[in-house]
Amino acid sequence: MTLNEAISSFRETHVSAFDDEILVRWLSEAEYMAVDEVFLTHEDVPRRAASFCGYSFLKDRNTRLLIPEPYSQVYVDYLSMKSDISLSDIQRYNNSAALFYNSYSTFADWYNRCHMPLKRVSDFKLK
């Protein structure tokens, strides 16, 4: 899924007062979260994740996001959650937050099953 596709999918289901620049910033937040909490905790970090520094509204519109299909619904759910809380719609926020955390944890669980975690503790010798 690209930035444009994520924004289009979000706009199909939500009437939003937020412009694309804000939505791109929110998508960057979601990517930072995935990079920090999932990708960088494993040995085989994708090159784009290791060097991720956010998206630009003007130049990155067709950039492919890091979370692959079929887990890319994470991005639409994140936009929904951020939109709902920004509009102070607590009931909708609670629903969209539950959807986001479910889709995010499904992605993280899959990634954790398929990739080796970083080796954080060095080997030691017993005497």
MARPA-278604 format. One line per field, with one value per residue: residue number from 1; residue in three letters; x, y, z of N, C-alpha, C, CB in turn. Coordinates in Angstrom, 2 decimals, padded with zeros to 5 digits. Glycine has a CB too. Layout:
N
i <- c(NUM_...)
aa <- c(ala_...)
n.east <- c(X_...)
n.north <- c(Y_...)
n.up <- c(Z_...)
ca.east <- c(X_...)
ca.north <- c(Y_...)
ca.up <- c(Z_...)
c.east <- c(X_...)
c.north <- c(Y_...)
c.up <- c(Z_...)
cb.east <- c(X_...)
cb.north <- c(Y_...)
cb.up <- c(Z_...)
This chain:
127
i <- c(1_2_3_4_5_6_7_8_9_10_11_12_13_14_15_16_17_18_19_20_21_22_23_24_25_26_27_28_29_30_31_32_33_34_35_36_37_38_39_40_41_42_43_44_45_46_47_48_49_50_51_52_53_54_55_56_57_58_59_60_61_62_63_64_65_66_67_68_69_70_71_72_73_74_75_76_77_78_79_80_81_82_83_84_85_86_87_88_89_90_91_92_93_94_95_96_97_98_99_100_101_102_103_104_105_106_107_108_109_110_111_112_113_114_115_116_117_118_119_120_121_122_123_124_125_126_127)
aa <- c(met_thr_leu_asn_glu_ala_ile_ser_ser_phe_arg_glu_thr_his_val_ser_ala_phe_asp_asp_glu_ile_leu_val_arg_trp_leu_ser_glu_ala_glu_tyr_met_ala_val_asp_glu_val_phe_leu_thr_his_glu_asp_val_pro_arg_arg_ala_ala_ser_phe_cys_gly_tyr_ser_phe_leu_lys_asp_arg_asn_thr_arg_leu_leu_ile_pro_glu_pro_tyr_ser_gln_val_tyr_val_asp_tyr_leu_ser_met_lys_ser_asp_ile_ser_leu_ser_asp_ile_gln_arg_tyr_asn_asn_ser_ala_ala_leu_phe_tyr_asn_ser_tyr_ser_thr_phe_ala_asp_trp_tyr_asn_arg_cys_his_met_pro_leu_lys_arg_val_ser_asp_phe_lys_leu_lys)
n.east <- c(000.86_000.52_001.26_-000.68_-002.71_-003.42_-004.48_-006.58_-008.16_-008.89_-010.37_-012.53_-014.21_-014.53_-015.64_-013.68_-012.23_-009.64_-006.64_-004.54_-001.85_-001.79_-002.73_-000.65_001.38_000.35_000.46_003.21_003.76_002.60_004.30_006.77_006.18_005.85_008.41_010.08_008.99_008.66_010.13_012.88_013.53_014.36_016.59_016.90_016.48_014.54_015.98_014.82_013.40_015.41_016.54_014.51_012.94_010.59_007.82_007.39_004.99_004.82_006.71_006.63_004.31_003.72_005.10_005.81_004.43_005.77_004.62_003.49_001.04_-001.08_-001.52_-001.72_-003.97_-003.65_-002.76_-004.98_-006.73_-005.28_-005.34_-008.10_-008.47_-006.85_-008.16_-010.71_-010.16_-009.07_-011.26_-012.68_-014.51_-015.39_-016.70_-016.59_-013.82_-013.05_-013.97_-012.52_-009.92_-009.79_-010.01_-007.66_-005.59_-006.01_-005.47_-002.83_-001.51_-001.92_-000.36_002.19_002.45_002.60_005.00_006.83_006.73_007.89_010.46_013.76_014.49_016.50_019.68_020.21_021.66_024.92_026.81_027.77_030.22_030.09_031.65)
n.north <- c(-001.17_002.22_005.63_007.32_005.43_004.58_006.96_007.40_005.11_005.61_007.97_006.99_005.86_007.72_010.94_013.60_016.34_016.88_017.77_016.45_016.73_016.54_013.93_012.51_013.07_011.72_009.12_008.86_008.82_006.34_004.66_005.20_004.06_001.33_000.80_001.30_-000.40_-002.91_-003.61_-002.81_-004.45_-006.85_-009.13_-009.03_-006.34_-004.43_-002.46_000.06_000.48_000.71_003.13_004.95_008.10_009.53_010.85_013.01_015.39_016.39_015.00_012.21_010.81_008.53_006.55_003.29_001.89_000.48_-001.74_-004.79_-006.14_-008.72_-006.95_-004.22_-002.75_-001.66_000.98_002.47_002.04_003.35_006.02_006.44_006.20_008.34_010.49_010.35_010.80_013.33_014.80_014.68_012.63_010.39_007.88_006.80_006.85_004.95_002.60_002.66_002.65_000.12_-001.44_-000.62_-001.44_-004.15_-004.83_-003.93_-005.50_-008.00_-007.80_-007.39_-009.78_-011.65_-010.77_-011.18_-013.96_-014.72_-013.65_-013.50_-012.50_-009.74_-010.46_-009.78_-010.23_-011.00_-014.02_-016.05_-017.64_-020.47_-021.14)
n.up <- c(000.00_-000.79_000.25_-000.94_-001.53_001.05_002.12_000.32_000.80_003.44_003.10_001.65_003.50_005.50_006.24_006.25_007.93_007.75_006.10_003.44_004.17_006.97_007.26_006.05_007.88_010.11_009.09_008.96_011.70_012.36_010.90_012.19_014.66_013.97_012.95_015.19_017.22_016.06_013.54_014.07_016.16_015.34_013.62_010.76_009.53_007.36_004.75_004.17_006.52_008.42_007.78_008.03_008.09_008.26_006.28_003.50_002.63_000.02_-001.66_-001.25_-001.95_-003.53_-002.34_-001.17_001.70_004.77_006.14_005.00_002.64_003.78_005.83_005.80_006.42_008.83_008.57_007.61_009.71_011.72_010.84_011.05_013.82_014.80_013.60_014.76_017.52_017.36_016.64_018.91_019.25_021.17_021.44_018.82_018.61_020.54_019.30_016.85_017.84_019.01_016.70_015.37_017.20_017.16_014.43_014.26_016.21_015.10_012.78_014.04_015.49_013.37_012.14_014.20_014.37_011.98_011.77_013.09_016.40_017.66_019.00_022.13_024.43_025.22_024.71_027.46_029.58_031.59_034.67)
ca.east <- c(000.00_001.26_000.65_-001.91_-003.72_-003.89_-005.33_-007.81_-008.98_-009.44_-011.39_-013.71_-015.08_-014.60_-015.68_-012.64_-011.90_-008.19_-006.04_-003.60_-000.60_-001.97_-002.84_000.70_002.09_-000.14_001.02_004.60_003.71_002.35_005.52_007.76_005.80_006.17_009.87_010.65_008.49_008.65_011.22_014.22_013.74_014.69_017.90_016.89_015.75_014.49_016.82_014.00_013.03_016.60_016.85_013.25_012.97_009.32_007.40_007.13_003.69_004.93_007.53_006.53_002.92_003.64_006.01_005.19_004.57_006.59_003.84_003.03_-000.28_-002.45_-001.58_-001.68_-005.16_-003.14_-002.66_-006.33_-007.24_-004.58_-005.92_-009.44_-008.31_-006.36_-009.22_-011.79_-009.74_-008.88_-012.59_-013.26_-015.61_-014.84_-017.30_-015.97_-012.41_-012.91_-014.13_-011.41_-008.71_-009.83_-009.69_-006.24_-004.73_-006.15_-004.74_-001.40_-000.97_-001.91_000.87_003.37_002.54_003.09_006.40_007.59_006.81_008.64_011.79_014.51_014.71_017.89_020.33_020.54_022.57_026.07_027.01_028.67_030.76_029.93_032.95)
ca.north <- c(000.00_003.48_006.73_007.71_004.38_004.63_008.14_007.15_004.13_006.31_008.93_006.25_005.51_008.81_012.33_014.13_017.76_016.97_017.78_015.35_016.95_015.99_012.48_012.00_013.15_010.61_007.89_008.82_008.37_004.90_004.02_005.28_003.08_-000.01_000.69_001.24_-001.49_-004.21_-003.87_-002.68_-005.44_-008.12_-009.14_-008.71_-005.09_-003.94_-001.28_001.26_000.68_001.14_004.53_005.71_009.41_010.20_011.11_014.39_015.53_016.68_014.11_010.77_010.38_007.20_005.66_002.10_001.84_-000.65_-002.91_-005.40_-006.77_-008.26_-006.25_-002.77_-002.12_-000.94_002.41_003.04_002.02_004.39_007.30_006.52_006.44_009.71_011.41_010.32_011.45_014.75_015.40_014.43_011.67_009.34_006.59_006.32_006.62_003.67_001.55_002.68_002.24_-001.34_-001.98_-000.39_-002.28_-005.53_-005.00_-003.74_-006.67_-009.10_-007.61_-007.60_-011.22_-012.29_-010.40_-011.86_-015.39_-014.95_-013.04_-013.74_-011.29_-009.36_-011.11_-008.64_-010.62_-011.74_-015.33_-016.07_-018.96_-020.94_-021.57)
ca.up <- c(000.00_-000.84_001.01_-001.64_-001.36_002.44_002.26_-000.46_001.54_004.60_002.63_001.18_004.62_006.47_005.83_007.12_007.84_007.78_004.77_003.18_004.89_008.31_007.13_005.79_009.16_010.93_008.53_009.41_013.10_012.35_010.44_013.28_015.67_013.46_012.85_016.53_018.04_015.39_012.60_014.65_017.22_014.68_012.97_009.34_009.39_005.98_004.55_004.29_007.93_009.16_007.47_007.97_008.76_008.04_004.92_003.11_001.98_-001.41_-002.49_-000.94_-002.12_-004.13_-001.62_-000.59_003.15_005.21_006.54_003.76_002.55_004.00_007.11_005.59_006.99_010.00_008.26_007.55_011.09_012.48_010.42_011.65_015.25_015.00_013.19_015.76_018.76_017.07_016.59_020.24_019.14_022.04_021.14_017.58_018.90_021.23_018.30_015.90_018.57_019.12_015.37_015.11_018.02_016.68_013.17_014.54_016.92_014.13_012.00_014.89_015.77_012.16_011.95_015.25_014.04_010.74_011.79_014.31_017.21_017.89_020.13_023.00_025.51_024.68_025.31_028.61_029.89_032.97_035.19)
c.east <- c(000.90_000.58_-000.68_-003.03_-004.28_-004.85_-006.64_-008.73_-009.63_-010.58_-012.64_-014.70_-015.28_-014.72_-014.74_-012.40_-010.39_-007.62_-005.00_-002.29_-000.67_-002.03_-001.48_001.53_001.65_000.39_002.49_004.67_003.52_003.59_006.60_007.45_006.17_007.68_010.47_010.25_008.61_009.91_012.60_014.50_014.13_015.98_017.87_016.02_015.72_015.28_016.02_013.58_014.21_016.91_015.61_013.37_011.70_009.06_007.16_005.82_003.84_005.66_007.29_005.15_002.78_004.58_005.24_005.47_005.23_005.79_003.20_001.56_-000.13_-002.62_-001.66_-002.93_-004.79_-003.17_-004.02_-006.94_-006.57_-005.13_-007.31_-009.36_-007.86_-007.42_-010.30_-011.37_-009.54_-010.21_-013.34_-014.51_-015.17_-015.42_-016.70_-014.49_-012.22_-013.03_-012.94_-010.09_-008.66_-009.48_-008.20_-005.37_-004.84_-005.35_-003.23_-000.81_-000.97_-000.67_002.11_003.55_003.09_004.59_007.28_007.74_007.77_010.06_012.45_014.70_016.21_018.43_020.86_021.57_023.72_026.20_027.97_029.09_030.49_031.31_032.79)
c.north <- c(001.23_004.51_007.16_006.70_004.38_005.81_007.96_006.17_004.77_007.23_008.25_006.00_006.63_010.16_013.04_015.61_017.96_016.91_016.67_015.51_016.36_014.47_011.85_012.04_012.00_009.27_007.74_008.35_006.85_004.13_004.04_004.23_001.67_-000.21_000.47_-000.02_-002.86_-004.43_-003.83_-003.65_-006.80_-007.98_-008.64_-007.48_-004.68_-002.63_000.01_001.54_001.21_002.61_005.42_007.02_010.21_010.45_012.59_014.43_015.67_015.61_012.62_010.17_008.96_006.20_004.49_002.09_000.53_-001.90_-003.51_-005.84_-008.16_-007.44_-004.73_-002.04_-001.34_000.57_003.09_003.10_003.10_005.77_007.49_006.87_007.87_010.75_011.50_011.02_012.94_015.50_015.23_013.55_010.40_007.97_006.00_006.02_005.26_002.51_001.50_002.29_000.73_-001.99_-001.80_-001.33_-003.75_-005.74_-004.85_-004.96_-007.91_-009.01_-007.94_-009.09_-011.98_-012.02_-011.12_-013.36_-015.66_-014.41_-013.27_-012.44_-010.98_-010.13_-010.01_-008.98_-011.41_-013.07_-015.22_-017.50_-019.26_-021.44_-022.79)
c.up <- c(000.00_000.05_000.38_-001.43_000.06_002.65_001.52_000.25_002.75_004.16_002.10_002.30_005.63_005.78_006.79_006.86_007.76_006.36_004.66_003.93_006.31_008.25_006.86_007.08_010.07_010.41_008.90_010.86_013.17_011.91_011.52_014.35_015.22_013.38_014.23_017.29_017.39_014.55_013.26_015.79_016.65_013.90_011.53_009.06_007.92_005.86_004.72_005.73_008.72_008.94_007.46_008.74_008.46_006.57_004.71_002.33_000.47_-002.22_-002.30_-001.18_-002.68_-003.49_-001.02_000.90_003.57_005.57_005.29_003.82_003.17_005.27_006.99_006.04_008.26_009.75_008.23_008.94_011.94_012.12_011.02_013.12_015.52_014.64_014.25_017.05_018.54_017.02_017.91_020.19_019.87_021.72_019.86_017.81_019.57_020.24_017.35_016.58_018.72_017.78_015.06_015.91_017.63_015.40_013.39_015.24_016.02_013.25_012.83_015.22_014.57_011.99_012.98_014.98_012.90_010.74_013.14_015.09_017.33_019.07_021.02_024.06_024.90_025.41_026.50_028.90_031.36_033.44_036.02)
cb.east <- c(-000.97_001.38_001.62_-001.64_-003.13_-002.70_-004.60_-007.45_-008.12_-008.35_-010.81_-013.28_-014.54_-013.38_-017.17_-011.35_-012.48_-007.60_-005.41_-003.33_-000.27_-003.26_-003.82_001.39_001.82_-001.68_000.84_005.25_002.59_001.15_006.04_007.76_004.29_005.54_010.48_010.24_007.06_007.41_011.17_014.41_012.48_013.55_018.46_016.37_016.38_013.02_017.47_012.76_012.53_017.79_017.56_012.10_014.20_009.29_006.15_008.31_002.95_005.63_008.94_006.92_002.21_003.93_006.76_005.73_003.19_007.40_002.75_003.89_-000.81_-003.37_-000.37_-001.44_-006.25_-001.70_-001.96_-007.25_-007.01_-003.06_-005.99_-010.20_-007.30_-005.10_-009.83_-012.19_-008.45_-008.14_-013.40_-013.60_-015.99_-015.10_-018.83_-016.15_-011.86_-013.97_-015.43_-011.29_-008.66_-011.23_-010.54_-005.87_-005.07_-007.63_-005.23_-001.19_-001.78_-003.19_000.95_003.25_001.15_002.31_006.58_006.92_005.44_007.91_011.69_015.88_014.09_018.02_021.47_019.29_021.82_027.38_027.55_028.01_032.28_028.83_033.62)
cb.north <- c(000.00_004.00_007.95_007.88_003.01_004.73_009.40_006.62_002.94_007.11_009.82_004.92_004.32_008.79_012.94_013.36_018.53_015.83_019.15_015.26_018.45_016.56_012.12_012.84_014.52_010.61_007.85_010.20_009.08_004.56_004.70_006.69_003.16_-000.22_001.94_002.45_-001.24_-004.33_-002.86_-001.28_-005.57_-008.56_-010.53_-009.92_-003.97_-003.74_-001.31_001.14_-000.64_000.30_004.62_004.87_010.20_011.50_010.32_014.97_016.74_017.98_014.40_010.54_011.33_007.29_006.44_000.80_001.99_-000.24_-002.54_-006.59_-006.84_-009.43_-006.61_-002.49_-003.17_-001.39_002.61_002.21_000.64_004.34_007.37_005.20_005.44_009.94_010.97_008.88_010.81_014.93_014.78_015.74_011.37_009.69_006.72_007.36_007.75_003.53_001.77_004.06_002.91_-001.82_-001.29_001.06_-002.11_-005.86_-003.99_-002.48_-006.95_-009.09_-006.17_-006.78_-011.77_-011.78_-008.88_-011.65_-015.92_-014.33_-011.52_-014.38_-011.46_-007.84_-012.09_-008.14_-011.47_-010.91_-016.34_-015.42_-019.03_-022.10_-020.49)
cb.up <- c(001.23_-002.29_001.09_-003.12_-001.69_003.41_001.76_-001.85_001.98_005.32_001.54_000.56_005.31_007.39_005.86_006.93_009.05_008.64_004.47_001.70_004.96_008.96_006.01_004.68_009.86_010.95_007.01_009.27_013.87_011.43_009.18_013.91_015.97_012.08_012.20_017.31_018.38_014.50_011.48_015.14_018.07_013.76_013.00_008.53_010.27_005.52_003.16_003.41_008.55_008.76_006.14_008.53_008.31_008.79_004.57_002.27_002.55_-001.60_-002.24_000.48_-003.03_-005.60_-000.52_-001.26_003.83_006.40_007.61_003.42_001.05_004.03_007.92_004.14_007.31_010.34_006.93_006.59_011.72_012.21_008.89_011.46_015.85_014.16_011.85_016.07_019.30_015.76_015.45_020.90_017.63_023.49_021.00_016.45_019.80_022.32_017.51_015.25_019.96_019.60_014.28_015.43_019.49_016.43_012.13_015.41_018.19_013.26_011.47_016.19_016.15_010.92_012.04_016.60_013.68_009.61_011.48_013.99_018.62_018.13_019.66_023.67_026.61_024.81_024.26_029.84_029.58_033.08_036.00)
